[in-house]
């Protein structure tokens, strides 16, 4: 099974349509089974998609409106597989977008959820955070939950990471139960900092697929100053794929970084093969 997570920086990138085409080509070439995308933007003023365009869409939250320029929808139309997918808006981005989370799956979605993990619930506030999850059956495996999140920073004065992770555990306990689960996304917590977010996650029983991988690279997905890390001057590993079980992982590599695929966002992606 092949997994991909990417913070897309949707519609903020220069030459955005070209980069979507490049991302679609990369996905088609590598044939990913499940894809988690963060910062999936759609214009707040754009028209809603008609039902005829949402045949493969699975609603994770009631009354979600998917707009015509939804980044995941635009990307999906260029993929060779008819991916099943879900999307939830989380908060307003850049004063004009519904910024949210999307998951694409080659196999049908059996269940899905969207849930707050922040105490903040103001849609206008970028500190408002959610996770989205899907349950799907993958050939040769029991039903598995795939969860996607974009978290706050460890030391944020209003919405620090630790309570968000604790809320995530409660949500996943409700939906996932004893089933295998994979959580992917932008955790905004660097792996090299002891005693912060990365440590909290791994100490709570979740296994980093990067550490489990038989083959891996340096893992760095952010190599410059970006939004949220404006003063960054070092390489960071902040995008992850975690499993609630210690599973065999064939490989983990950074992709869409100019070496393994084109640069399409201010983050690189992480590709894992189980």
Helices and strands as residue ranges (DSSP letters): E 2-7, H 16-30, E 34-43, G 51-53, H 71-76, E 84-93, E 97-105, E 109-116, E 130-136, E 144-150, H 161-175, E 180-186, H 197-203, E 207-208, H 209-212, E 213-216, E 239-243, E 249-255, E 269-273
